[in-house]
Amino acid sequence: MEYKIHFKVMQQHAPRRNLDQTTVSDVGMSPWVYNLYTDPKEQASSGHSRFEWGLPQALERVQRHLATFADYPSTDIGLGKP
């Protein structure tokens, strides 16, 4: 897949305190969109500046992806809740 879309992000508030000092927040009205072929380090979201499909089509793509789990279910590798 060429693109990666963020609807929520983790914001680290203290160096080297990943879980202790981190919050999860929404990205706002426009999801953060990265072209992983041209920006593999996810340095600059192209969001609405390059895409006309916006949030409704992004959510539709998420739904199509989630539908693939019917044919290809997730595999429990023992990392879930105890």
C-alpha positions in Angstrom: 0.0 0.0 0.0 1.4 3.4 -1.0 -0.4 5.5 1.6 -0.6 5.6 5.4 -3.3 7.5 7.1 -3.3 8.7 10.8 -6.6 9.5 12.5 -5.0 9.6 16.0 -1.5 10.2 17.1 0.6 9.5 20.1 2.2 12.7 21.5 5.3 12.1 23.7 5.6 14.8 26.4 8.9 13.7 28.0 12.0 12.2 26.4 12.5 8.5 26.8 9.2 8.2 28.8 7.2 6.6 25.9 4.2 5.2 27.8 4.4 7.2 31.1 4.3 10.6 29.5 2.3 10.0 26.3 -1.2 10.9 25.3 -3.3 9.9 22.3 -5.1 12.6 20.5 -7.1 13.2 17.3 -5.4 14.8 14.4 -8.2 17.2 13.7 -10.6 17.6 10.7 -8.1 16.2 8.1 -6.4 12.9 8.6 -2.6 12.9 8.3 -1.8 11.2 5.0 1.7 10.0 4.1 2.9 8.6 0.8 5.3 5.9 2.0 7.0 5.7 -1.4 8.1 9.3 -1.4 8.1 10.1 2.3 9.0 6.8 4.1 9.9 8.7 7.3 6.5 10.3 7.5 8.0 13.8 7.7 5.2 15.9 6.0 1.5 15.0 5.8 0.1 15.6 2.3 -3.4 15.5 3.7 -5.8 17.8 1.8 -3.1 19.6 -0.1 -2.8 16.6 -2.6 -6.0 14.6 -2.0 -9.6 15.5 -2.9 -11.1 12.4 -1.2 -10.7 13.8 2.3 -12.1 12.2 5.4 -15.2 10.4 4.0 -13.2 8.5 1.4 -10.4 7.8 3.9 -13.0 6.2 6.3 -14.4 4.2 3.3 -10.9 2.8 2.6 -10.6 1.8 6.2 -13.9 0.0 6.0 -12.8 -1.9 2.9 -9.5 -2.9 4.7 -11.4 -4.1 7.8 -13.7 -6.2 5.5 -10.6 -8.2 4.4 -10.5 -9.7 7.9 -13.5 -11.8 7.1 -11.4 -13.8 4.6 -8.1 -13.3 6.4 -8.7 -13.1 10.1 -6.1 -11.9 12.6 -3.9 -14.5 14.2 -3.5 -14.5 18.0 0.2 -14.7 18.6 -0.1 -14.3 22.4 0.5 -10.6 22.8 -3.1 -9.7 23.8 -4.6 -9.2 27.2 -3.7 -11.7 29.8 
